[in-house]
Amino acid sequence: MKLARFGNSGGEKPALVDARGQRRDCSALAADFDRDFFRSGGLSRLAALSPAELDALPEVSTEARWGAPVARP
């Protein structure tokens, strides 16, 4: 699993890239991949997701703009 973000510049949403290379919208699980996410154990929560839980996340269109994977690094 890889972190990604998508959407218009300045309004990106968090996403995951699954084992098949498909981007999955995970904005229901995290507001963004920012300082608060990392400080609160966000990576551990994402790592604990089962394959079925990952597959249940909405797919992100291949037309969607890629953003930096971490907000304000």
mmCIF file of the N, C-alpha and C atoms, coordinates in Angstrom:
data_MODEL
# 
_entry.id   MODEL 
# 
loop_
_atom_site.group_PDB 
_atom_site.id 
_atom_site.type_symbol 
_atom_site.label_atom_id 
_atom_site.label_alt_id 
_atom_site.label_comp_id 
_atom_site.label_asym_id 
_atom_site.label_entity_id 
_atom_site.label_seq_id 
_atom_site.pdbx_PDB_ins_code 
_atom_site.Cartn_x 
_atom_site.Cartn_y 
_atom_site.Cartn_z 
_atom_site.occupancy 
_atom_site.B_iso_or_equiv 
_atom_site.pdbx_formal_charge 
_atom_site.auth_seq_id 
_atom_site.auth_comp_id 
_atom_site.auth_asym_id 
_atom_site.auth_atom_id 
_atom_site.pdbx_PDB_model_num 
ATOM 1   N N  . MET A 1 1  ? 0.836   -1.163 0.000   1.00 0.00 ? 1  MET A N  1 
ATOM 2   C CA . MET A 1 1  ? 0.000   0.000  0.000   1.00 0.00 ? 1  MET A CA 1 
ATOM 3   C C  . MET A 1 1  ? 0.892   1.241  0.000   1.00 0.00 ? 1  MET A C  1 
ATOM 4   N N  . LYS A 1 2  ? 0.494   2.225  -0.821  1.00 0.00 ? 2  LYS A N  1 
ATOM 5   C CA . LYS A 1 2  ? 1.222   3.484  -0.907  1.00 0.00 ? 2  LYS A CA 1 
ATOM 6   C C  . LYS A 1 2  ? 0.246   4.626  -0.652  1.00 0.00 ? 2  LYS A C  1 
ATOM 7   N N  . LEU A 1 3  ? 0.750   5.699  -0.089  1.00 0.00 ? 3  LEU A N  1 
ATOM 8   C CA . LEU A 1 3  ? -0.060  6.887  0.122   1.00 0.00 ? 3  LEU A CA 1 
ATOM 9   C C  . LEU A 1 3  ? -0.097  7.710  -1.151  1.00 0.00 ? 3  LEU A C  1 
ATOM 10  N N  . ALA A 1 4  ? -1.227  8.327  -1.400  1.00 0.00 ? 4  ALA A N  1 
ATOM 11  C CA . ALA A 1 4  ? -1.390  9.206  -2.554  1.00 0.00 ? 4  ALA A CA 1 
ATOM 12  C C  . ALA A 1 4  ? -2.427  10.262 -2.190  1.00 0.00 ? 4  ALA A C  1 
ATOM 13  N N  . ARG A 1 5  ? -2.507  11.297 -2.995  1.00 0.00 ? 5  ARG A N  1 
ATOM 14  C CA . ARG A 1 5  ? -3.558  12.296 -2.851  1.00 0.00 ? 5  ARG A CA 1 
ATOM 15  C C  . ARG A 1 5  ? -4.020  12.665 -4.251  1.00 0.00 ? 5  ARG A C  1 
ATOM 16  N N  . PHE A 1 6  ? -5.269  13.060 -4.362  1.00 0.00 ? 6  PHE A N  1 
ATOM 17  C CA . PHE A 1 6  ? -5.835  13.379 -5.667  1.00 0.00 ? 6  PHE A CA 1 
ATOM 18  C C  . PHE A 1 6  ? -6.788  14.557 -5.537  1.00 0.00 ? 6  PHE A C  1 
ATOM 19  N N  . GLY A 1 7  ? -7.047  15.206 -6.663  1.00 0.00 ? 7  GLY A N  1 
ATOM 20  C CA . GLY A 1 7  ? -8.007  16.304 -6.699  1.00 0.00 ? 7  GLY A CA 1 
ATOM 21  C C  . GLY A 1 7  ? -7.357  17.603 -7.137  1.00 0.00 ? 7  GLY A C  1 
ATOM 22  N N  . ASN A 1 8  ? -8.152  18.645 -7.122  1.00 0.00 ? 8  ASN A N  1 
ATOM 23  C CA . ASN A 1 8  ? -7.671  19.958 -7.525  1.00 0.00 ? 8  ASN A CA 1 
ATOM 24  C C  . ASN A 1 8  ? -6.607  20.467 -6.568  1.00 0.00 ? 8  ASN A C  1 
ATOM 25  N N  . SER A 1 9  ? -5.681  21.239 -7.088  1.00 0.00 ? 9  SER A N  1 
ATOM 26  C CA . SER A 1 9  ? -4.609  21.812 -6.284  1.00 0.00 ? 9  SER A CA 1 
ATOM 27  C C  . SER A 1 9  ? -5.193  22.600 -5.119  1.00 0.00 ? 9  SER A C  1 
ATOM 28  N N  . GLY A 1 10 ? -4.728  22.282 -3.920  1.00 0.00 ? 10 GLY A N  1 
ATOM 29  C CA . GLY A 1 10 ? -5.223  22.942 -2.720  1.00 0.00 ? 10 GLY A CA 1 
ATOM 30  C C  . GLY A 1 10 ? -6.439  22.268 -2.107  1.00 0.00 ? 10 GLY A C  1 
ATOM 31  N N  . GLY A 1 11 ? -7.031  21.328 -2.805  1.00 0.00 ? 11 GLY A N  1 
ATOM 32  C CA . GLY A 1 11 ? -8.214  20.623 -2.302  1.00 0.00 ? 11 GLY A CA 1 
ATOM 33  C C  . GLY A 1 11 ? -8.085  19.122 -2.424  1.00 0.00 ? 11 GLY A C  1 
ATOM 34  N N  . GLU A 1 12 ? -6.857  18.632 -2.365  1.00 0.00 ? 12 GLU A N  1 
ATOM 35  C CA . GLU A 1 12 ? -6.615  17.206 -2.550  1.00 0.00 ? 12 GLU A CA 1 
ATOM 36  C C  . GLU A 1 12 ? -7.232  16.380 -1.425  1.00 0.00 ? 12 GLU A C  1 
ATOM 37  N N  . LYS A 1 13 ? -7.584  15.147 -1.757  1.00 0.00 ? 13 LYS A N  1 
ATOM 38  C CA . LYS A 1 13 ? -8.106  14.176 -0.799  1.00 0.00 ? 13 LYS A CA 1 
ATOM 39  C C  . LYS A 1 13 ? -7.109  13.032 -0.679  1.00 0.00 ? 13 LYS A C  1 
ATOM 40  N N  . PRO A 1 14 ? -7.081  12.373 0.485   1.00 0.00 ? 14 PRO A N  1 
ATOM 41  C CA . PRO A 1 14 ? -6.163  11.250 0.649   1.00 0.00 ? 14 PRO A CA 1 
ATOM 42  C C  . PRO A 1 14 ? -6.645  10.007 -0.092  1.00 0.00 ? 14 PRO A C  1 
ATOM 43  N N  . ALA A 1 15 ? -5.672  9.253  -0.560  1.00 0.00 ? 15 ALA A N  1 
ATOM 44  C CA . ALA A 1 15 ? -5.964  8.001  -1.263  1.00 0.00 ? 15 ALA A CA 1 
ATOM 45  C C  . ALA A 1 15 ? -4.864  7.002  -0.952  1.00 0.00 ? 15 ALA A C  1 
ATOM 46  N N  . LEU A 1 16 ? -5.151  5.758  -1.237  1.00 0.00 ? 16 LEU A N  1 
ATOM 47  C CA . LEU A 1 16 ? -4.174  4.680  -1.130  1.00 0.00 ? 16 LEU A CA 1 
ATOM 48  C C  . LEU A 1 16 ? -4.015  4.063  -2.501  1.00 0.00 ? 16 LEU A C  1 
ATOM 49  N N  . VAL A 1 17 ? -2.836  3.584  -2.802  1.00 0.00 ? 17 VAL A N  1 
ATOM 50  C CA . VAL A 1 17 ? -2.622  2.808  -4.014  1.00 0.00 ? 17 VAL A CA 1 
ATOM 51  C C  . VAL A 1 17 ? -2.508  1.362  -3.556  1.00 0.00 ? 17 VAL A C  1 
ATOM 52  N N  . ASP A 1 18 ? -3.435  0.532  -4.017  1.00 0.00 ? 18 ASP A N  1 
ATOM 53  C CA . ASP A 1 18 ? -3.467  -0.851 -3.545  1.00 0.00 ? 18 ASP A CA 1 
ATOM 54  C C  . ASP A 1 18 ? -2.449  -1.717 -4.289  1.00 0.00 ? 18 ASP A C  1 
ATOM 55  N N  . ALA A 1 19 ? -2.430  -2.996 -3.961  1.00 0.00 ? 19 ALA A N  1 
ATOM 56  C CA . ALA A 1 19 ? -1.443  -3.926 -4.522  1.00 0.00 ? 19 ALA A CA 1 
ATOM 57  C C  . ALA A 1 19 ? -1.574  -4.065 -6.037  1.00 0.00 ? 19 ALA A C  1 
ATOM 58  N N  . ARG A 1 20 ? -2.746  -3.768 -6.581  1.00 0.00 ? 20 ARG A N  1 
ATOM 59  C CA . ARG A 1 20 ? -2.965  -3.856 -8.025  1.00 0.00 ? 20 ARG A CA 1 
ATOM 60  C C  . ARG A 1 20 ? -2.695  -2.522 -8.727  1.00 0.00 ? 20 ARG A C  1 
ATOM 61  N N  . GLY A 1 21 ? -2.278  -1.496 -7.953  1.00 0.00 ? 21 GLY A N  1 
ATOM 62  C CA . GLY A 1 21 ? -1.992  -0.194 -8.532  1.00 0.00 ? 21 GLY A CA 1 
ATOM 63  C C  . GLY A 1 21 ? -3.197  0.709  -8.658  1.00 0.00 ? 21 GLY A C  1 
ATOM 64  N N  . GLN A 1 22 ? -4.344  0.300  -8.120  1.00 0.00 ? 22 GLN A N  1 
ATOM 65  C CA . GLN A 1 22 ? -5.565  1.098  -8.182  1.00 0.00 ? 22 GLN A CA 1 
ATOM 66  C C  . GLN A 1 22 ? -5.585  2.106  -7.034  1.00 0.00 ? 22 GLN A C  1 
ATOM 67  N N  . ARG A 1 23 ? -5.857  3.370  -7.355  1.00 0.00 ? 23 ARG A N  1 
ATOM 68  C CA . ARG A 1 23 ? -6.008  4.378  -6.308  1.00 0.00 ? 23 ARG A CA 1 
ATOM 69  C C  . ARG A 1 23 ? -7.383  4.239  -5.666  1.00 0.00 ? 23 ARG A C  1 
ATOM 70  N N  . ARG A 1 24 ? -7.393  4.281  -4.340  1.00 0.00 ? 24 ARG A N  1 
ATOM 71  C CA . ARG A 1 24 ? -8.626  4.155  -3.565  1.00 0.00 ? 24 ARG A CA 1 
ATOM 72  C C  . ARG A 1 24 ? -8.798  5.387  -2.692  1.00 0.00 ? 24 ARG A C  1 
ATOM 73  N N  . ASP A 1 25 ? -9.963  5.997  -2.755  1.00 0.00 ? 25 ASP A N  1 
ATOM 74  C CA . ASP A 1 25 ? -10.285 7.174  -1.955  1.00 0.00 ? 25 ASP A CA 1 
ATOM 75  C C  . ASP A 1 25 ? -10.435 6.752  -0.495  1.00 0.00 ? 25 ASP A C  1 
ATOM 76  N N  . CYS A 1 26 ? -9.611  7.282  0.383   1.00 0.00 ? 26 CYS A N  1 
ATOM 77  C CA . CYS A 1 26 ? -9.719  6.936  1.804   1.00 0.00 ? 26 CYS A CA 1 
ATOM 78  C C  . CYS A 1 26 ? -10.049 8.166  2.645   1.00 0.00 ? 26 CYS A C  1 
ATOM 79  N N  . SER A 1 27 ? -10.736 9.144  2.035   1.00 0.00 ? 27 SER A N  1 
ATOM 80  C CA . SER A 1 27 ? -11.104 10.350 2.771   1.00 0.00 ? 27 SER A CA 1 
ATOM 81  C C  . SER A 1 27 ? -12.113 10.054 3.879   1.00 0.00 ? 27 SER A C  1 
ATOM 82  N N  . ALA A 1 28 ? -12.773 8.908  3.837   1.00 0.00 ? 28 ALA A N  1 
ATOM 83  C CA . ALA A 1 28 ? -13.670 8.522  4.928   1.00 0.00 ? 28 ALA A CA 1 
ATOM 84  C C  . ALA A 1 28 ? -12.875 8.040  6.147   1.00 0.00 ? 28 ALA A C  1 
ATOM 85  N N  . LEU A 1 29 ? -11.607 7.706  5.940   1.00 0.00 ? 29 LEU A N  1 
ATOM 86  C CA . LEU A 1 29 ? -10.757 7.188  7.016   1.00 0.00 ? 29 LEU A CA 1 
ATOM 87  C C  . LEU A 1 29 ? -9.798  8.235  7.563   1.00 0.00 ? 29 LEU A C  1 
ATOM 88  N N  . ALA A 1 30 ? -9.482  9.243  6.758   1.00 0.00 ? 30 ALA A N  1 
ATOM 89  C CA . ALA A 1 30 ? -8.525  10.274 7.163   1.00 0.00 ? 30 ALA A CA 1 
ATOM 90  C C  . ALA A 1 30 ? -8.879  11.574 6.459   1.00 0.00 ? 30 ALA A C  1 
ATOM 91  N N  . ALA A 1 31 ? -8.806  12.667 7.182   1.00 0.00 ? 31 ALA A N  1 
ATOM 92  C CA . ALA A 1 31 ? -9.091  13.967 6.568   1.00 0.00 ? 31 ALA A CA 1 
ATOM 93  C C  . ALA A 1 31 ? -8.019  14.323 5.548   1.00 0.00 ? 31 ALA A C  1 
ATOM 94  N N  . ASP A 1 32 ? -6.774  14.009 5.867   1.00 0.00 ? 32 ASP A N  1 
ATOM 95  C CA . ASP A 1 32 ? -5.647  14.250 4.970   1.00 0.00 ? 32 ASP A CA 1 
ATOM 96  C C  . ASP A 1 32 ? -4.423  13.542 5.537   1.00 0.00 ? 32 ASP A C  1 
ATOM 97  N N  . PHE A 1 33 ? -3.405  13.404 4.747   1.00 0.00 ? 33 PHE A N  1 
ATOM 98  C CA . PHE A 1 33 ? -2.139  12.851 5.225   1.00 0.00 ? 33 PHE A CA 1 
ATOM 99  C C  . PHE A 1 33 ? -1.273  14.027 5.658   1.00 0.00 ? 33 PHE A C  1 
ATOM 100 N N  . ASP A 1 34 ? -1.513  14.466 6.866   1.00 0.00 ? 34 ASP A N  1 
ATOM 101 C CA . ASP A 1 34 ? -0.832  15.638 7.406   1.00 0.00 ? 34 ASP A CA 1 
ATOM 102 C C  . ASP A 1 34 ? -0.257  15.322 8.780   1.00 0.00 ? 34 ASP A C  1 
ATOM 103 N N  . ARG A 1 35 ? 0.251   16.329 9.437   1.00 0.00 ? 35 ARG A N  1 
ATOM 104 C CA . ARG A 1 35 ? 0.881   16.151 10.746  1.00 0.00 ? 35 ARG A CA 1 
ATOM 105 C C  . ARG A 1 35 ? -0.046  15.441 11.732  1.00 0.00 ? 35 ARG A C  1 
ATOM 106 N N  . ASP A 1 36 ? -1.310  15.841 11.797  1.00 0.00 ? 36 ASP A N  1 
ATOM 107 C CA . ASP A 1 36 ? -2.251  15.214 12.734  1.00 0.00 ? 36 ASP A CA 1 
ATOM 108 C C  . ASP A 1 36 ? -2.440  13.732 12.437  1.00 0.00 ? 36 ASP A C  1 
ATOM 109 N N  . PHE A 1 37 ? -2.527  13.392 11.158  1.00 0.00 ? 37 PHE A N  1 
ATOM 110 C CA . PHE A 1 37 ? -2.687  11.995 10.762  1.00 0.00 ? 37 PHE A CA 1 
ATOM 111 C C  . PHE A 1 37 ? -1.515  11.152 11.268  1.00 0.00 ? 37 PHE A C  1 
ATOM 112 N N  . PHE A 1 38 ? -0.296  11.609 11.030  1.00 0.00 ? 38 PHE A N  1 
ATOM 113 C CA . PHE A 1 38 ? 0.885   10.836 11.420  1.00 0.00 ? 38 PHE A CA 1 
ATOM 114 C C  . PHE A 1 38 ? 1.072   10.799 12.937  1.00 0.00 ? 38 PHE A C  1 
ATOM 115 N N  . ARG A 1 39 ? 0.791   11.891 13.606  1.00 0.00 ? 39 ARG A N  1 
ATOM 116 C CA . ARG A 1 39 ? 0.934   11.927 15.073  1.00 0.00 ? 39 ARG A CA 1 
ATOM 117 C C  . ARG A 1 39 ? -0.090  11.044 15.784  1.00 0.00 ? 39 ARG A C  1 
ATOM 118 N N  . SER A 1 40 ? -1.228  10.841 15.166  1.00 0.00 ? 40 SER A N  1 
ATOM 119 C CA . SER A 1 40 ? -2.295  10.072 15.821  1.00 0.00 ? 40 SER A CA 1 
ATOM 120 C C  . SER A 1 40 ? -2.269  8.588  15.475  1.00 0.00 ? 40 SER A C  1 
ATOM 121 N N  . GLY A 1 41 ? -1.187  8.108  14.859  1.00 0.00 ? 41 GLY A N  1 
ATOM 122 C CA . GLY A 1 41 ? -1.100  6.685  14.531  1.00 0.00 ? 41 GLY A CA 1 
ATOM 123 C C  . GLY A 1 41 ? -1.848  6.302  13.268  1.00 0.00 ? 41 GLY A C  1 
ATOM 124 N N  . GLY A 1 42 ? -2.035  7.255  12.375  1.00 0.00 ? 42 GLY A N  1 
ATOM 125 C CA . GLY A 1 42 ? -2.786  7.001  11.144  1.00 0.00 ? 42 GLY A CA 1 
ATOM 126 C C  . GLY A 1 42 ? -2.213  5.893  10.280  1.00 0.00 ? 42 GLY A C  1 
ATOM 127 N N  . LEU A 1 43 ? -0.897  5.830  10.172  1.00 0.00 ? 43 LEU A N  1 
ATOM 128 C CA . LEU A 1 43 ? -0.295  4.770  9.360   1.00 0.00 ? 43 LEU A CA 1 
ATOM 129 C C  . LEU A 1 43 ? -0.603  3.388  9.912   1.00 0.00 ? 43 LEU A C  1 
ATOM 130 N N  . SER A 1 44 ? -0.567  3.253  11.217  1.00 0.00 ? 44 SER A N  1 
ATOM 131 C CA . SER A 1 44 ? -0.889  1.956  11.835  1.00 0.00 ? 44 SER A CA 1 
ATOM 132 C C  . SER A 1 44 ? -2.332  1.563  11.562  1.00 0.00 ? 44 SER A C  1 
ATOM 133 N N  . ARG A 1 45 ? -3.236  2.538  11.619  1.00 0.00 ? 45 ARG A N  1 
ATOM 134 C CA . ARG A 1 45 ? -4.654  2.242  11.335  1.00 0.00 ? 45 ARG A CA 1 
ATOM 135 C C  . ARG A 1 45 ? -4.837  1.790  9.888   1.00 0.00 ? 45 ARG A C  1 
ATOM 136 N N  . LEU A 1 46 ? -4.157  2.460  8.962   1.00 0.00 ? 46 LEU A N  1 
ATOM 137 C CA . LEU A 1 46 ? -4.276  2.056  7.558   1.00 0.00 ? 46 LEU A CA 1 
ATOM 138 C C  . LEU A 1 46 ? -3.656  0.684  7.323   1.00 0.00 ? 46 LEU A C  1 
ATOM 139 N N  . ALA A 1 47 ? -2.520  0.418  7.948   1.00 0.00 ? 47 ALA A N  1 
ATOM 140 C CA . ALA A 1 47 ? -1.849  -0.874 7.789   1.00 0.00 ? 47 ALA A CA 1 
ATOM 141 C C  . ALA A 1 47 ? -2.700  -2.023 8.323   1.00 0.00 ? 47 ALA A C  1 
ATOM 142 N N  . ALA A 1 48 ? -3.586  -1.729 9.253   1.00 0.00 ? 48 ALA A N  1 
ATOM 143 C CA . ALA A 1 48 ? -4.425  -2.766 9.853   1.00 0.00 ? 48 ALA A CA 1 
ATOM 144 C C  . ALA A 1 48 ? -5.654  -3.101 9.000   1.00 0.00 ? 48 ALA A C  1 
ATOM 145 N N  . LEU A 1 49 ? -5.881  -2.366 7.925   1.00 0.00 ? 49 LEU A N  1 
ATOM 146 C CA . LEU A 1 49 ? -7.042  -2.647 7.073   1.00 0.00 ? 49 LEU A CA 1 
ATOM 147 C C  . LEU A 1 49 ? -6.866  -3.991 6.377   1.00 0.00 ? 49 LEU A C  1 
ATOM 148 N N  . SER A 1 50 ? -7.927  -4.740 6.309   1.00 0.00 ? 50 SER A N  1 
ATOM 149 C CA . SER A 1 50 ? -7.898  -6.029 5.609   1.00 0.00 ? 50 SER A CA 1 
ATOM 150 C C  . SER A 1 50 ? -7.998  -5.787 4.104   1.00 0.00 ? 50 SER A C  1 
ATOM 151 N N  . PRO A 1 51 ? -7.626  -6.770 3.293   1.00 0.00 ? 51 PRO A N  1 
ATOM 152 C CA . PRO A 1 51 ? -7.792  -6.628 1.842   1.00 0.00 ? 51 PRO A CA 1 
ATOM 153 C C  . PRO A 1 51 ? -9.243  -6.330 1.452   1.00 0.00 ? 51 PRO A C  1 
ATOM 154 N N  . ALA A 1 52 ? -10.187 -6.919 2.136   1.00 0.00 ? 52 ALA A N  1 
ATOM 155 C CA . ALA A 1 52 ? -11.597 -6.667 1.835   1.00 0.00 ? 52 ALA A CA 1 
ATOM 156 C C  . ALA A 1 52 ? -11.972 -5.218 2.142   1.00 0.00 ? 52 ALA A C  1 
ATOM 157 N N  . GLU A 1 53 ? -11.433 -4.682 3.239   1.00 0.00 ? 53 GLU A N  1 
ATOM 158 C CA . GLU A 1 53 ? -11.705 -3.286 3.582   1.00 0.00 ? 53 GLU A CA 1 
ATOM 159 C C  . GLU A 1 53 ? -11.091 -2.342 2.547   1.00 0.00 ? 53 GLU A C  1 
ATOM 160 N N  . LEU A 1 54 ? -9.899  -2.667 2.069   1.00 0.00 ? 54 LEU A N  1 
ATOM 161 C CA . LEU A 1 54 ? -9.280  -1.857 1.019   1.00 0.00 ? 54 LEU A CA 1 
ATOM 162 C C  . LEU A 1 54 ? -10.099 -1.902 -0.267  1.00 0.00 ? 54 LEU A C  1 
ATOM 163 N N  . ASP A 1 55 ? -10.560 -3.087 -0.637  1.00 0.00 ? 55 ASP A N  1 
ATOM 164 C CA . ASP A 1 55 ? -11.355 -3.236 -1.854  1.00 0.00 ? 55 ASP A CA 1 
ATOM 165 C C  . ASP A 1 55 ? -12.690 -2.506 -1.761  1.00 0.00 ? 55 ASP A C  1 
ATOM 166 N N  . ALA A 1 56 ? -13.186 -2.288 -0.548  1.00 0.00 ? 56 ALA A N  1 
ATOM 167 C CA . ALA A 1 56 ? -14.464 -1.611 -0.367  1.00 0.00 ? 56 ALA A CA 1 
ATOM 168 C C  . ALA A 1 56 ? -14.354 -0.091 -0.527  1.00 0.00 ? 56 ALA A C  1 
ATOM 169 N N  . LEU A 1 57 ? -13.135 0.434  -0.478  1.00 0.00 ? 57 LEU A N  1 
ATOM 170 C CA . LEU A 1 57 ? -12.954 1.871  -0.656  1.00 0.00 ? 57 LEU A CA 1 
ATOM 171 C C  . LEU A 1 57 ? -13.239 2.244  -2.102  1.00 0.00 ? 57 LEU A C  1 
ATOM 172 N N  . PRO A 1 58 ? -13.846 3.424  -2.319  1.00 0.00 ? 58 PRO A N  1 
ATOM 173 C CA . PRO A 1 58 ? -14.154 3.836  -3.700  1.00 0.00 ? 58 PRO A CA 1 
ATOM 174 C C  . PRO A 1 58 ? -12.897 3.986  -4.546  1.00 0.00 ? 58 PRO A C  1 
ATOM 175 N N  . GLU A 1 59 ? -12.984 3.593  -5.799  1.00 0.00 ? 59 GLU A N  1 
ATOM 176 C CA . GLU A 1 59 ? -11.871 3.775  -6.727  1.00 0.00 ? 59 GLU A CA 1 
ATOM 177 C C  . GLU A 1 59 ? -11.805 5.239  -7.147  1.00 0.00 ? 59 GLU A C  1 
ATOM 178 N N  . VAL A 1 60 ? -10.600 5.711  -7.373  1.00 0.00 ? 60 VAL A N  1 
ATOM 179 C CA . VAL A 1 60 ? -10.376 7.068  -7.865  1.00 0.00 ? 60 VAL A CA 1 
ATOM 180 C C  . VAL A 1 60 ? -10.191 6.988  -9.373  1.00 0.00 ? 60 VAL A C  1 
ATOM 181 N N  . SER A 1 61 ? -10.865 7.850  -10.093 1.00 0.00 ? 61 SER A N  1 
ATOM 182 C CA . SER A 1 61 ? -10.782 7.873  -11.544 1.00 0.00 ? 61 SER A CA 1 
ATOM 183 C C  . SER A 1 61 ? -9.338  8.054  -12.012 1.00 0.00 ? 61 SER A C  1 
ATOM 184 N N  . THR A 1 62 ? -9.007  7.388  -13.094 1.00 0.00 ? 62 THR A N  1 
ATOM 185 C CA . THR A 1 62 ? -7.675  7.554  -13.671 1.00 0.00 ? 62 THR A CA 1 
ATOM 186 C C  . THR A 1 62 ? -7.497  8.963  -14.240 1.00 0.00 ? 62 THR A C  1 
ATOM 187 N N  . GLU A 1 63 ? -8.584  9.686  -14.412 1.00 0.00 ? 63 GLU A N  1 
ATOM 188 C CA . GLU A 1 63 ? -8.541  11.062 -14.910 1.00 0.00 ? 63 GLU A CA 1 
ATOM 189 C C  . GLU A 1 63 ? -8.199  12.057 -13.802 1.00 0.00 ? 63 GLU A C  1 
ATOM 190 N N  . ALA A 1 64 ? -8.315  11.644 -12.546 1.00 0.00 ? 64 ALA A N  1 
ATOM 191 C CA . ALA A 1 64 ? -8.090  12.554 -11.421 1.00 0.00 ? 64 ALA A CA 1 
ATOM 192 C C  . ALA A 1 64 ? -6.629  12.978 -11.339 1.00 0.00 ? 64 ALA A C  1 
ATOM 193 N N  . ARG A 1 65 ? -6.423  14.233 -11.005 1.00 0.00 ? 65 ARG A N  1 
ATOM 194 C CA . ARG A 1 65 ? -5.079  14.784 -10.860 1.00 0.00 ? 65 ARG A CA 1 
ATOM 195 C C  . ARG A 1 65 ? -4.400  14.184 -9.638  1.00 0.00 ? 65 ARG A C  1 
ATOM 196 N N  . TRP A 1 66 ? -3.125  13.799 -9.784  1.00 0.00 ? 66 TRP A N  1 
ATOM 197 C CA . TRP A 1 66 ? -2.306  13.353 -8.658  1.00 0.00 ? 66 TRP A CA 1 
ATOM 198 C C  . TRP A 1 66 ? -1.805  14.570 -7.905  1.00 0.00 ? 66 TRP A C  1 
ATOM 199 N N  . GLY A 1 67 ? -1.705  14.458 -6.596  1.00 0.00 ? 67 GLY A N  1 
ATOM 200 C CA . GLY A 1 67 ? -1.099  15.503 -5.786  1.00 0.00 ? 67 GLY A CA 1 
ATOM 201 C C  . GLY A 1 67 ? 0.068   14.926 -5.014  1.00 0.00 ? 67 GLY A C  1 
ATOM 202 N N  . ALA A 1 68 ? 0.745   15.777 -4.283  1.00 0.00 ? 68 ALA A N  1 
ATOM 203 C CA . ALA A 1 68 ? 1.818   15.291 -3.400  1.00 0.00 ? 68 ALA A CA 1 
ATOM 204 C C  . ALA A 1 68 ? 1.199   14.321 -2.402  1.00 0.00 ? 68 ALA A C  1 
ATOM 205 N N  . PRO A 1 69 ? 1.880   13.211 -2.065  1.00 0.00 ? 69 PRO A N  1 
ATOM 206 C CA . PRO A 1 69 ? 1.277   12.217 -1.176  1.00 0.00 ? 69 PRO A CA 1 
ATOM 207 C C  . PRO A 1 69 ? 1.095   12.680 0.265   1.00 0.00 ? 69 PRO A C  1 
ATOM 208 N N  . VAL A 1 70 ? 1.848   13.685 0.685   1.00 0.00 ? 70 VAL A N  1 
ATOM 209 C CA . VAL A 1 70 ? 1.747   14.193 2.055   1.00 0.00 ? 70 VAL A CA 1 
ATOM 210 C C  . VAL A 1 70 ? 1.484   15.690 1.982   1.00 0.00 ? 70 VAL A C  1 
ATOM 211 N N  . ALA A 1 71 ? 0.488   16.122 2.745   1.00 0.00 ? 71 ALA A N  1 
ATOM 212 C CA . ALA A 1 71 ? 0.170   17.552 2.800   1.00 0.00 ? 71 ALA A CA 1 
ATOM 213 C C  . ALA A 1 71 ? 1.202   18.293 3.631   1.00 0.00 ? 71 ALA A C  1 
ATOM 214 N N  . ARG A 1 72 ? 1.733   19.361 3.123   1.00 0.00 ? 72 ARG A N  1 
ATOM 215 C CA . ARG A 1 72 ? 2.667   20.219 3.842   1.00 0.00 ? 72 ARG A CA 1 
ATOM 216 C C  . ARG A 1 72 ? 3.798   19.446 4.503   1.00 0.00 ? 72 ARG A C  1 
ATOM 217 N N  . PRO A 1 73 ? 4.599   18.719 3.708   1.00 0.00 ? 73 PRO A N  1 
ATOM 218 C CA . PRO A 1 73 ? 5.685   17.917 4.312   1.00 0.00 ? 73 PRO A CA 1 
ATOM 219 C C  . PRO A 1 73 ? 6.708   18.789 5.028   1.00 0.00 ? 73 PRO A C  1 
# 
